[in-house]
Amino acid sequence: MKHLIFLLILSFNFSYSQSDTAQIVIPDRENTIAATKKPYVILISADGFRYDFAKKYNATNLLKLAESGVQGESMLPSFPSITFPNHYTIATGLYPAHHGLVDNYFYDYKRKETYAMSDKTKVRDGSWYGGIPLWSLAEKQGMIAASMFWVGSESDAGGKRPTYYYNYHEKFSPDDKVEKVINWLKLPEDKRPHFITLYFPEVDHDGHKFGPESPEAEQAVHVVDAAVGSLVAKVKELGLENMNFIFVSDHGMIKVAKEEAMDIPEILKDKSRFDYYNSQTLLRVFVKNPELVKETYKELKRSKNRNYKVYLDSNFPKRFHFSEKDDLYDRIGQILLVPKAPNIFLEKGKKTSVGKHGYDSKKTPEMRATFYAFGPAFKNNLKIKPFENIHVYPLIAQILGLKITEPVDGNIKTLENTLK
């Protein structure tokens, strides 16, 4: 009997493991004849891959590939410079306040629900996401797309999921991911994706845990570099024409002042009057009685702590596109407390990491992201000035010959000069 129970448990665990990592395929889709003649784009993200990491840690493959194509001096993440908002900004060409993912964790007061990056049900529910992500744009125009992980790609955001995708997990090695992308590209022409996303979390993980200057972060950079080098070599062996690669990150990383972490201002601890959402590099405050917003703001402004600034959402600097006017989904909060890097807010008794991100990328260069692009669509040996990540969307749409059907914040004019 015990043996039978063991076999049943083993069978269940194996089945769960297989389904948890299984590819999901939307049936009965094909490229149109026109789509089969279009170029290919593989959009690669290395989470937390700071703009200077390739040179700092001698990522030989990436440096060589970047030199053959286009190198951004850096790419400026949208505010706040954290993972979910910025990955989805790259995918939609919209600022976070315009597509709705204002944080990795937030409460929607209209829906009376919480969105959290750890909540698989919410992550896979397209009603939380605004805009039309690139995979949805492609599929709607008869072009097969595939996603080896990307924020929003597990949902029906924009109306259509990619034909091939995986629910997010961290059980695949970088080599596993490369092999699965190659398998997609080996499919028959009518089933082969022309737009593919590929995501690597290693640099972000080790940057958080050990800090951006650590041997572990350096090793993570080399892991990603090796995977990209392998991918490009294997794609070349397939002999597919017009194959283009865009390597980006969502943000950078900085070592924070853990020992000098700031406590939440005492006034905000009254839960009968306030809700606050602390990402540690940004504190968003909801005042339950709207009539007390200005009074609360003035009281917070009286603080003599110079390590953070206090803003009303109505007067938040325009360049962040994170003000009351931008808040299309009413998810930001009426008051924002913005720490000066490397300071953080940290509730007593809670833990934090060595490395963090979320700060203003213009005042904190360590927040800046990476952009390299290479392939037949791109000019050779071109270096460009820093630009905002909203402009990646129209660039990819242009290469793939996709029509942008809804207004976006990005503009093709910003990166058009990178194309041949």
KOLBA-604390 format. One record per atom (N, C-alpha, C): x negated, z, y negated. Coordinates in steps of 0.02 Angstrom, whole numbers, padded with zeros to 5 digits, always signed. Example, Ala and Ser with C-alpha at 12.3 -4.5 7.8 and 13.67 -1.06 7.14 Angstrom:
% KOLBA-604390
-00660+00390+00284-00615+00390+00225-00660+00390+00165-00642+00354+00112-00684+00357+00053-00645+00394-00002
END
This chain:
% KOLBA-604390
-00042+00000+00061+00000+00000+00000-00043+00000-00063-00095+00044-00064-00140+00047-00121-00174-00020-00132-00191-00052-00075-00224-00118-00080-00178-00169-00112-00114-00167-00093-00065-00213-00121-00056-00202-00195-00051-00137-00215-00044-00122-00286-00104-00147-00325-00164-00137-00297-00225-00160-00330-00223-00236-00340-00201-00272-00288-00197-00345-00293-00147-00367-00346-00090-00330-00350-00040-00347-00400-00067-00336-00471-00102-00279-00480-00131-00264-00546-00184-00316-00564-00226-00333-00515-00278-00383-00526-00248-00450-00544-00194-00468-00508-00160-00531-00522-00130-00532-00592-00099-00475-00611-00069-00471-00678-00123-00476-00733-00178-00439-00724-00231-00440-00773-00262-00509-00780-00270-00544-00724-00299-00611-00725-00251-00659-00762-00186-00651-00745-00136-00694-00776-00134-00682-00851-00136-00618-00872-00134-00602-00944-00196-00630-00979-00254-00621-00946-00316-00645-00976-00314-00721-00985-00288-00756-00934-00285-00828-00939-00237-00851-00994-00178-00819-00997-00129-00840-01047-00151-00820-01117-00188-00765-01122-00211-00741-01187-00261-00789-01219-00297-00826-01178-00349-00871-01203-00331-00945-01192-00271-00958-01168-00252-01026-01150-00240-01070-01212-00258-01133-01205-00242-01181-01257-00167-01193-01258-00140-01200-01319-00070-01218-01327-00067-01291-01350-00026-01329-01316-00020-01401-01331+00053-01417-01347+00064-01446-01405+00131-01469-01424+00141-01537-01390+00191-01544-01347+00198-01606-01309+00226-01665-01350+00218-01723-01321+00249-01785-01346+00226-01805-01416+00164-01792-01431+00136-01815-01495+00081-01866-01482+00077-01914-01527+00024-01964-01523+00003-01983-01594-00059-02005-01601-00080-02035-01664-00043-02101-01675-00024-02115-01737+00000-02182-01752-00058-02230-01746-00043-02294-01743-00096-02344-01739-00141-02339-01801-00110-02327-01859-00148-02320-01921-00195-02260-01918-00170-02205-01889-00211-02143-01885-00272-02153-01840-00266-02192-01788-00323-02202-01742-00381-02237-01777-00367-02269-01832-00420-02306-01869-00450-02264-01925-00424-02203-01934-00448-02160-01989-00511-02122-01968-00548-02097-02017-00608-02056-02002-00589-01990-01967-00640-01953-01947-00632-01887-01919-00662-01836-01967-00632-01777-01968-00661-01720-02005-00659-01658-01961-00716-01627-01952-00719-01561-01920-00736-01511-01975-00689-01466-01989-00697-01414-02040-00719-01350-02006-00780-01328-02020-00810-01271-01987-00815-01213-02036-00790-01155-02016-00799-01095-02057-00840-01043-02020-00891-01018-02053-00928-00959-02029-00911-00902-02076-00868-00859-02054-00843-00804-02094-00901-00762-02121-00899-00748-02186-00949-00705-02217-01018-00735-02225-01024-00800-02216-01089-00835-02221-01105-00845-02295-01140-00798-02324-01155-00799-02395-01192-00862-02415-01184-00882-02477-01211-00946-02501-01286-00954-02490-01322-00898-02488-01395-00902-02482-01421-00887-02412-01376-00876-02364-01398-00855-02297-01438-00909-02260-01419-00972-02268-01454-01025-02231-01528-01026-02249-01543-01022-02314-01613-01022-02335-01646-00954-02323-01610-00902-02336-01637-00834-02329-01659-00821-02257-01620-00846-02209-01634-00832-02139-01656-00895-02100-01673-00947-02138-01701-01008-02109-01657-01036-02052-01596-01053-02070-01550-01085-02023-01568-01159-02019-01614-01176-01974-01647-01242-01975-01598-01300-01966-01550-01292-01921-01503-01347-01909-01460-01360-01971-01432-01307-01998-01389-01315-02057-01427-01342-02116-01488-01318-02127-01528-01342-02184-01543-01416-02177-01560-01437-02116-01576-01507-02104-01514-01551-02114-01457-01528-02088-01395-01567-02094-01372-01569-02167-01378-01514-02202-01358-01512-02272-01401-01559-02314-01465-01561-02300-01509-01605-02337-01493-01679-02327-01462-01694-02270-01443-01764-02257-01378-01782-02291-01342-01732-02317-01278-01745-02348-01271-01713-02415-01220-01670-02422-01204-01637-02486-01214-01562-02479-01249-01533-02526-01259-01460-02528-01229-01432-02591-01183-01385-02583-01158-01350-02641-01206-01293-02658-01222-01286-02721-01263-01229-02742-01231-01164-02717-01164-01164-02721-01123-01112-02690-01051-01135-02697-01006-01101-02661-00935-01114-02670-00903-01048-02690-00859-01050-02739-00830-00990-02768-00764-00974-02732-00762-00917-02697-00699-00898-02664-00647-00880-02716-00584-00885-02696-00529-00864-02738-00525-00787-02736-00492-00760-02786-00486-00687-02791-00422-00664-02755-00427-00610-02715-00486-00572-02698-00527-00607-02644-00592-00597-02645-00637-00634-02600-00639-00602-02530-00581-00607-02497-00575-00580-02429-00549-00634-02382-00548-00619-02317-00543-00670-02265-00478-00708-02263-00422-00675-02252-00360-00711-02243-00340-00751-02305-00340-00721-02365-00323-00761-02424-00366-00823-02433-00432-00817-02420-00476-00874-02434-00475-00927-02380-00468-00907-02317-00462-00959-02266-00398-01000-02277-00345-00966-02296-00283-01003-02307-00285-01043-02371-00323-01020-02421-00333-01060-02481-00370-01125-02465-00422-01121-02425-00459-01181-02405-00413-01229-02368-00368-01202-02327-00323-01244-02287-00266-01275-02328-00249-01245-02386-00191-01268-02424-00206-01294-02494-00265-01278-02521-00280-01297-02589-00244-01256-02641-00217-01198-02620-00180-01154-02665-00215-01087-02673-00211-01058-02733-00237-00991-02743-00195-00941-02701-00224-00884-02682-00187-00836-02641-00120-00815-02669-00115-00803-02734-00050-00783-02763+00001-00839-02759-00023-00901-02749+00023-00959-02746+00043-00975-02674+00001-00957-02625+00022-00969-02555+00049-00906-02521+00039-00848-02552+00072-00788-02527+00028-00738-02491-00029-00759-02465-00074-00712-02432-00120-00681-02484-00096-00628-02515-00132-00596-02570-00184-00546-02546-00183-00532-02481-00228-00482-02453-00227-00491-02377-00271-00456-02343-00268-00455-02269-00209-00412-02246-00186-00368-02291-00131-00322-02276-00090-00314-02340-00025-00324-02335+00017-00315-02395+00089-00302-02373+00128-00275-02420+00199-00262-02408+00239-00309-02451+00290-00340-02421+00335-00384-02458+00400-00344-02471+00412-00329-02535+00468-00286-02553+00535-00323-02547+00534-00388-02551+00596-00426-02542+00616-00428-02468+00567-00439-02424+00580-00441-02353+00584-00371-02322+00555-00322-02358+00548-00254-02333+00510-00253-02267+00455-00291-02267+00412-00296-02208+00339-00297-02229+00297-00276-02183+00225-00277-02194+00193-00335-02156+00148-00370-02189+00106-00420-02157+00037-00389-02148+00010-00395-02087-00057-00370-02073-00093-00420-02028-00157-00431-02041-00195-00478-02002-00199-00458-01928-00187-00394-01914-00189-00370-01845-00122-00375-01809-00070-00393-01845-00003-00398-01817+00010-00470-01794+00003-00483-01729+00008-00551-01703+00076-00583-01717+00129-00543-01715+00196-00570-01728+00201-00598-01798+00175-00561-01847+00179-00584-01916+00131-00643-01928+00072-00639-01899+00022-00692-01908+00050-00759-01883+00091-00757-01831+00117-00818-01800+00185-00839-01829+00208-00805-01881+00272-00820-01912+00260-00860-01977+00276-00924-01974+00261-00968-02031+00299-00952-02094+00352-00911-02091+00390-00895-02151+00351-00852-02200+00294-00823-02178+00252-00784-02223+00206-00828-02266+00200-00891-02248+00148-00934-02278+00179-00988-02323+00152-00995-02383+00172-01050-02425+00124-01109-02418+00141-01164-02449+00097-01223-02448+00102-01262-02382+00067-01319-02381+00064-01361-02322-00009-01365-02300-00028-01327-02248-00097-01329-02225-00116-01398-02200-00180-01412-02200-00205-01479-02184-00182-01504-02116-00180-01460-02066-00158-01483-02000-00085-01504-02000-00044-01469-02039+00027-01487-02045+00035-01552-02084-00004-01560-02137-00003-01622-02176-00021-01682-02132-00072-01673-02091-00094-01727-02047-00040-01744-01995-00013-01692-01963+00036-01704-01910+00099-01738-01938+00119-01719-01998+00179-01749-02028+00168-01823-02044+00104-01843-02051+00089-01913-02067+00061-01950-02007+00076-01925-01947+00060-01961-01887-00011-01956-01862-00046-01903-01884-00116-01893-01863-00122-01828-01824-00150-01832-01764-00158-01773-01721-00211-01727-01751-00195-01662-01751-00241-01610-01775-00250-01557-01721-00306-01521-01725-00322-01468-01677-00355-01410-01713-00345-01350-01687-00374-01291-01719-00405-01244-01668-00470-01236-01674-00505-01184-01637-00510-01124-01684-00451-01097-01700-00441-01039-01743-00445-01057-01818-00397-01032-01855-00396-01034-01928-00336-00994-01949-00340-00960-02005-00283-00922-02029-00223-00967-02040-00168-00950-02009-00106-00989-02015-00095-01041-01962-00148-01058-01924-00142-01113-01876-00101-01096-01814-00087-01032-01803-00046-01011-01746+00029-01014-01763+00044-01026-01827+00113-01025-01850+00137-01096-01866+00201-01099-01885+00229-01164-01906+00226-01171-01982+00177-01139-02013+00168-01145-02086+00166-01218-02106+00204-01235-02157+00205-01305-02180+00250-01349-02139+00279-01323-02086+00327-01362-02047+00303-01387-01980+00237-01391-01970+00212-01415-01905+00147-01381-01886+00145-01358-01825+00083-01332-01797+00037-01390-01779-00029-01375-01772-00073-01427-01744-00053-01441-01672-00066-01502-01649-00048-01521-01581-00084-01477-01530-00148-01463-01543-00188-01420-01499-00211-01359-01538-00200-01299-01511-00225-01239-01545-00229-01181-01496-00262-01128-01519-00268-01066-01481-00245-01008-01524-00211-00961-01493-00198-00898-01528-00264-00861-01534-00273-00826-01590-00338-00797-01604-00359-00743-01554-00421-00747-01532-00452-00696-01491-00528-00704-01500-00565-00657-01473-00638-00660-01480-00672-00661-01411-00639-00692-01363-00665-00696-01295-00708-00758-01283-00702-00808-01326-00743-00868-01319-00811-00857-01353-00864-00878-01322-00930-00879-01354-00933-00939-01400-00982-00941-01445-00990-01001-01487-00998-01065-01445-01033-01061-01390-01041-01119-01346-00975-01140-01315-00934-01092-01297-00867-01108-01270-00827-01148-01321-00829-01125-01383-00791-01159-01436-00815-01231-01446-00880-01239-01446-00908-01306-01454-00885-01351-01397-00887-01326-01338-00867-01366-01280-00794-01386-01284-00751-01343-01308-00680-01359-01313-00667-01411-01368-00705-01407-01422-00699-01459-01474-00721-01526-01446-00775-01527-01409-00799-01589-01378-00747-01617-01330-00714-01574-01292-00662-01597-01247-00604-01630-01284-00587-01603-01342-00536-01636-01383-00557-01707-01402-00621-01713-01420-00645-01778-01444-00655-01828-01387-00651-01804-01325-00655-01848-01267-00587-01875-01245-00534-01850-01278-00467-01872-01261-00457-01946-01278-00408-01978-01246-00393-02048-01263-00377-02055-01337-00387-02113-01363-00380-02126-01435-00313-02103-01463-00259-02113-01425-00193-02095-01452-00181-02020-01452-00220-01982-01414-00212-01910-01409-00268-01871-01444-00317-01905-01469-00378-01874-01495-00367-01849-01567-00382-01786-01582-00372-01761-01650-00423-01790-01699-00399-01806-01759-00443-01830-01812-00460-01776-01862-00422-01721-01860-00438-01663-01901-00442-01602-01856-00499-01567-01860-00511-01509-01817-00538-01451-01859-00512-01391-01848-00542-01332-01878-00578-01291-01824-00633-01260-01845-00675-01221-01799-00699-01159-01836-00692-01101-01805-00705-01038-01840-00754-00995-01801-00804-00966-01837-00853-00920-01808-00851-00854-01847-00839-00797-01813-00835-00733-01848-00899-00692-01850-00952-00715-01815-01010-00672-01801-01045-00645-01864-01055-00687-01913-01092-00665-01973-01053-00612-02011-00989-00620-02016-00947-00570-02050-00949-00504-02013-00942-00507-01946-00942-00446-01907-01006-00405-01917-01062-00439-01911-01126-00403-01917-01143-00386-01989-01120-00426-02035-01130-00410-02106-01094-00346-02125-01032-00338-02099-00994-00277-02111-01028-00217-02078-01044-00224-02015-01068-00167-01976-01138-00145-01994-01182-00192-02007-01253-00176-02017-01278-00191-02088-01239-00230-02126-01260-00249-02193-01289-00319-02194-01283-00353-02252-01305-00423-02257-01380-00433-02253-01419-00380-02263-01492-00387-02261-01521-00366-02193-01478-00353-02144-01500-00325-02080-01526-00377-02032-01567-00357-01983-01588-00403-01930-01528-00429-01891-01476-00389-01884-01417-00411-01847-01381-00468-01884-01376-00463-01951-01346-00517-01989-01387-00580-01984-01453-00572-01986-01497-00630-01978-01487-00663-01910-01482-00623-01857-01471-00651-01790-01404-00687-01786-01353-00659-01818-01287-00691-01818-01290-00760-01852-01328-00764-01906-01337-00829-01940-01368-00879-01892-01416-00857-01853-01449-00903-01805-01403-00923-01748-01359-00878-01728-01309-00894-01676-01263-00951-01700-01238-00944-01762-01195-00996-01790-01234-01061-01800-01295-01055-01825-01336-01114-01837-01348-01153-01772-01361-01117-01718-01372-01150-01653-01308-01184-01629-01251-01152-01639-01188-01181-01617-01172-01245-01656-01184-01244-01721-01171-01304-01762-01219-01360-01741-01282-01343-01730-01330-01393-01708-01310-01424-01642-01286-01383-01596-01263-01407-01530-01202-01452-01538-01155-01431-01580-01094-01471-01591-01111-01540-01618-01153-01543-01668-01170-01608-01699-01205-01653-01649-01251-01625-01609-01287-01664-01559-01239-01691-01506-01193-01650-01483-01146-01671-01431-01096-01722-01457-01075-01714-01520-01030-01763-01550-01066-01831-01555-01129-01829-01574-01168-01891-01580-01171-01928-01513-01177-01891-01459-01179-01921-01392-01115-01958-01375-01059-01937-01405-00995-01969-01390-00991-02039-01421-01031-02051-01472-01032-02117-01503-00971-02133-01545-00934-02082-01567-00876-02094-01610-00899-02111-01680-00868-02160-01710-00886-02181-01777-00849-02140-01829-00880-02136-01888-00849-02103-01946-00830-02031-01933-00877-01994-01904-00868-01923-01890-00900-01881-01946-00860-01842-01980-00883-01803-02037-00875-01728-02025-00923-01690-02052-00924-01618-02043-00924-01584-02112-00884-01532-02119-00885-01491-02179-00895-01419-02156-00949-01388-02177-00966-01319-02158-00955-01275-02218-00911-01225-02210-00894-01181-02266-00894-01109-02243-00889-01064-02290-00872-00994-02276-00818-00972-02324-00788-00916-02309-00733-00892-02350-00756-00848-02407-00815-00817-02399-00841-00770-02449-00911-00750-02428-00943-00708-02469-01009-00682-02452-01005-00611-02428-01056-00571-02445-01060-00502-02421-01111-00464-02463-01096-00400-02476-01143-00357-02513-01143-00288-02481-01199-00254-02485-01203-00185-02462-01170-00140-02514-01122-00099-02492-01084-00058-02539-01112+00012-02545-01091+00046-02598-01115+00114-02611-01070+00164-02574-01081+00168-02509-01039+00211-02467-01041+00284-02488-01101+00307-02503-01109+00378-02517-01078+00398-02584-01070+00350-02628-01040+00365-02694-00968+00339-02699-00935+00329-02642-00867+00302-02642-00820+00343-02686-00776+00308-02720-00729+00340-02766-00664+00359-02730-00639+00417-02744-00575+00437-02716-00518+00402-02754-00461+00397-02722-00401+00369-02755-00382+00415-02813-00368+00388-02872-00347+00431-02928-00290+00477-02908-00294+00539-02929-00248+00592-02906-00175+00574-02920-00162+00544-02977-00093+00529-02995-00059+00484-02943-00098+00439-02912-00069+00390-02866-00052+00419-02798-00073+00480-02786-00061+00511-02720+00010+00538-02713+00049+00534-02767+00119+00554-02764+00160+00496-02734+00173+00500-02670+00207+00446-02634+00280+00437-02655+00307+00486-02688+00376+00478-02713+00379+00432-02773+00322+00423-02805+00319+00381-02866+00282+00315-02856+00234+00315-02808+00191+00256-02802+00179+00236-02729+00169+00173-02720+00138+00146-02660+00072+00115-02682+00020+00125-02643-00042+00089-02658-00071+00058-02595-00107+00003-02605-00137-00034-02549-00211-00043-02565-00251-00012-02524-00323-00007-02539-00364-00049-02491-00392-00104-02515-00439-00144-02475-00510-00120-02488-00516-00066-02527-00579-00033-02545-00616-00069-02601-00613-00135-02603-00641-00171-02660-00587-00193-02709-00525-00173-02695-00469-00186-02740-00413-00137-02722-00385-00104-02773-00330-00058-02762-00269-00085-02799-00218-00102-02760-00156-00130-02789-00102-00076-02789-00069-00066-02845-00022-00011-02854+00048-00037-02869+00098-00012-02832+00168-00024-02847+00198+00040-02875+00227+00035-02934+00260+00092-02966+00334+00086-02949+00361+00136-02916+00430+00131-02890+00482+00130-02945+00468+00163-03000+00513+00160-03058+00481+00114-03110+00508+00053-03118+00478+00004-03164+00469+00030-03235+00511+00078-03255+00506+00105-03323+00443+00146-03334+00410+00166-03278+00351+00208-03284+00286+00169-03276+00290+00102-03273+00230+00062-03262+00180+00071-03319+00202+00062-03381+00156+00066-03438+00129+00137-03447+00171+00186-03435+00148+00255-03441+00093+00270-03389+00104+00246-03328+00054+00255-03275-00010+00219-03291-00003+00159-03316-00061+00118-03336-00103+00155-03388-00070+00182-03438-00106+00218-03492-00141+00279-03465-00109+00313-03419-00140+00373-03390-00202+00355-03349-00197+00301-03310-00255+00278-03271-00311+00254-03316-00293+00224-03372-00343+00199-03419-00382+00256-03452-00353+00316-03453-00387+00372-03484-00444+00399-03442-00449+00376-03381-00504+00398-03337-00571+00378-03368-00619+00423-03362-00686+00410-03390-00732+00377-03339-00705+00361-03281-00746+00329-03229-00758+00256-03249-00820+00239-03260-00837+00171-03281-00851+00124-03222-00841+00148-03162-00855+00108-03103-00796+00065-03081-00741+00069-03118-00685+00024-03104-00646+00011-03168-00610-00044-03168-00567-00062-03224-00494-00061-03202-00451-00048-03250-00379-00044-03237-00344-00100-03275-00300-00136-03239-00263-00191-03270-00189-00187-03253-00146-00207-03300-00078-00224-03283-00078-00294-03253-00032-00307-03207-00030-00374-03178-00015-00427-03231+00018-00406-03285+00035-00453-03339-00025-00473-03381-00079-00431-03381-00137-00449-03422-00201-00456-03380-00192-00469-03316-00250-00481-03274-00283-00546-03296-00350-00550-03299-00383-00610-03325-00358-00675-03293-00344-00724-03334-00313-00787-03310-00355-00822-03258-00422-00816-03263-00465-00855-03218-00458-00833-03145-00429-00774-03133-00419-00751-03064-00357-00783-03032-00311-00807-03073-00248-00835-03046-00214-00784-03001-00214-00722-03024-00189-00666-02984-00147-00619-03027-00115-00649-03078-00076-00609-03125-00002-00610-03107+00038-00577-03147+00111-00576-03137+00140-00646-03135+00116-00690-03179+00141-00759-03181+00124-00798-03118+00068-00781-03088+00046-00816-03028+00079-00790-02964+00105-00729-02968+00129-00694-02908+00196-00721-02885+00195-00779-02852+00256-00814-02834+00297-00777-02782+00265-00732-02744+00300-00697-02691+00309-00622-02706+00289-00601-02766+00296-00531-02787+00264-00483-02738+00201-00497-02721+00166-00457-02671+00104-00421-02698+00087-00432-02761+00024-00405-02787+00029-00332-02807+00080-00315-02847+00085-00247-02876+00080-00251-02951+00104-00199-02986+00105-00202-03060+00040-00179-03092+00000-00140-03055-00063-00114-03082-00119-00128-03032-00175-00151-03058-00233-00165-03015-00293-00126-03038-00326-00092-02991-00388-00056-03005-00444-00094-02971-00490-00118-03012-00543-00163-02987-00611-00130-02992-00640-00110-02936-00706-00079-02938-00760-00128-02958-00812-00102-02990-00871-00143-03005-00918-00138-02944-00939-00195-02920-00984-00195-02861-01047-00155-02876-01072-00117-02828-01051-00111-02758-01006-00051-02744-00966-00030-02794-00924+00029-02786-00861+00012-02747-00834+00064-02713-00773+00055-02675-00728+00116-02683-00663+00106-02671-00616+00161-02666-00610+00180-02592-00612+00244-02578-00608+00267-02509-00572+00334-02505-00515+00334-02469-00479+00396-02459-00521+00445-02420-00514+00509-02435-00552+00560-02401-00536+00560-02326-00588+00564-02286-00579+00566-02214-00578+00498-02181-00578+00445-02221-00577+00377-02193-00647+00348-02192-00657+00300-02147-00723+00269-02139-00725+00203-02175-00786+00179-02187-00795+00113-02216-00855+00081-02182-00869+00019-02201-00924-00018-02171-00983-00022-02219-01039-00043-02193-01100-00050-02234-01093-00107-02283-01069-00163-02258-01061-00223-02300-00988-00236-02315-00974-00264-02374-00905-00281-02393-00903-00341-02438-00841-00363-02450-00829-00419-02496-00761-00406-02528-00742-00448-02575-00679-00438-02611-00687-00439-02686-00750-00433-02709-00764-00430-02781-00759-00500-02814-00763-00499-02880-00763-00559-02922-00828-00598-02909-00822-00659-02885-00881-00699-02866-00921-00722-02926-00891-00722-02985-00929-00743-03044-00974-00687-03070-00953-00625-03061-00993-00568-03083-01036-00539-03028-01017-00555-02966-01054-00529-02908-01074-00589-02865-01133-00618-02877-01153-00679-02842-01152-00672-02766-01162-00610-02741-01162-00599-02669-01095-00617-02636-01043-00625-02676-00977-00645-02648-00973-00720-02636-01020-00758-02661-01013-00831-02659-01022-00858-02588-00986-00911-02575-00982-00940-02508-01026-01002-02502-01027-01030-02442-01068-01088-02426-01026-01151-02422-01055-01207-02443-01023-01273-02434-01077-01325-02419-01074-01354-02360-01115-01411-02341-01070-01465-02312-01083-01527-02326-01043-01582-02299-01089-01640-02281-01079-01668-02222-01121-01723-02200-01083-01769-02153-01102-01831-02152-01068-01882-02112-01062-01945-02153-01036-01998-02124-01034-02063-02158-00992-02064-02222-00945-02017-02230-00904-02017-02291-00942-01991-02351-00996-01954-02338-01029-01918-02392-01094-01951-02415-01110-01940-02478-01173-01963-02505-01231-01924-02473-01290-01953-02477-01349-01921-02447-01389-01884-02500-01418-01828-02480-01464-01790-02522-01435-01775-02591-01374-01752-02592-01340-01735-02655-01330-01660-02660-01351-01632-02716-01339-01561-02730-01289-01555-02787-01240-01511-02778-01188-01504-02829-01183-01432-02853-01156-01425-02913-01148-01359-02944-01093-01319-02910-01091-01253-02922-01038-01213-02892-00968-01237-02911-00921-01231-02865-00852-01253-02877-00806-01207-02839-00742-01207-02857-00693-01164-02824-00670-01194-02758-00655-01150-02710-00637-01174-02643-00569-01209-02639-00529-01206-02691-00465-01242-02691-00474-01318-02686-00534-01342-02701-00545-01414-02704-00564-01445-02637-00574-01404-02586-00590-01432-02520-00530-01469-02491-00470-01445-02504-00409-01475-02478-00400-01548-02498-00401-01563-02563-00394-01634-02582-00452-01677-02558-00511-01649-02550-00569-01686-02525-00555-01710-02453-00532-01664-02411-00519-01683-02341-00460-01731-02337-00409-01720-02377-00352-01766-02377-00374-01836-02396-00420-01841-02444-00445-01907-02465-00483-01941-02409-00526-01905-02374-00565-01934-02320-00519-01960-02264-00469-01920-02248-00424-01937-02192-00369-01986-02213-00365-02002-02276-00313-02048-02299-00243-02018-02297-00240-01951-02309-00176-01917-02309-00148-01911-02380-00084-01919-02386-00051-01911-02451-00031-01838-02461-00053-01808-02516-00034-01740-02532+00037-01741-02558+00082-01708-02523+00154-01715-02536+00183-01660-02580+00146-01606-02591+00169-01553-02635+00112-01534-02682+00127-01511-02743+00074-01493-02790+00027-01440-02761-00038-01448-02775-00088-01399-02755-00130-01381-02816-00168-01328-02810-00211-01307-02866-00276-01347-02867-00298-01372-02810-00360-01411-02807-00351-01481-02836-00407-01511-02854-00405-01578-02884-00461-01620-02855-00446-01679-02831-00496-01723-02800-00552-01740-02848-00539-01739-02913-00591-01758-02962-00652-01712-02958-00642-01650-02937-00698-01603-02934-00751-01623-02883-00730-01648-02825-00777-01664-02771-00779-01739-02753-00743-01779-02791-00741-01850-02777-00810-01882-02779-00854-01855-02821-00921-01884-02828-00965-01871-02767-00941-01829-02719-00979-01817-02658-00969-01873-02607-00919-01915-02618-00901-01967-02570-00935-02033-02587-00952-02070-02536-00983-02136-02547-00933-02185-02576
END
